[in-house]
């Protein structure tokens, strides 16, 4: 597991916009810049981090999951772990 993924998991779910400081946004944003595609396992682990309404970071997380090249079955499993229904549906449509 790459360092970015570990650090993101340690930080936990991306907060709502109203609870997000500029520094926290910048840290999540920096960590969501991966040097290689995610593995299926990493994508699945990160699926629980989606914010209720921070679309900028949610979009970056969605793109990282898309880049993992998961099978349709795995994308379905990943979508089930996503706490934001709008983005869970987008994950399902990546197939």
Rosetta blueprint (number, residue, H / E / L):
1 X L
2 X L
3 X H
4 X H
5 X H
6 X H
7 X H
8 X H
9 X H
10 X H
11 X H
12 X L
13 X L
14 X L
15 X L
16 X L
17 X H
18 X H
19 X H
20 X L
21 X L
22 X H
23 X H
24 X H
25 X H
26 X H
27 X H
28 X H
29 X H
30 X H
31 X H
32 X L
33 X L
34 X L
35 X L
36 X L
37 X L
38 X L
39 X L
40 X H
41 X H
42 X H
43 X H
44 X H
45 X H
46 X H
47 X H
48 X H
49 X H
50 X L
51 X L
52 X L
53 X L
54 X L
55 X H
56 X H
57 X H
58 X H
59 X H
60 X H
61 X H
62 X H
63 X H
64 X H
65 X H
66 X H
67 X H
68 X L
69 X L
70 X L
71 X L
72 X H
73 X H
74 X H
75 X H
76 X H
77 X H
78 X H
79 X H
80 X H
81 X H
82 X L
83 X L
84 X L
85 X H
86 X H
87 X H
88 X H
89 X H
90 X H
91 X H
92 X H
93 X L
94 X L
95 X L
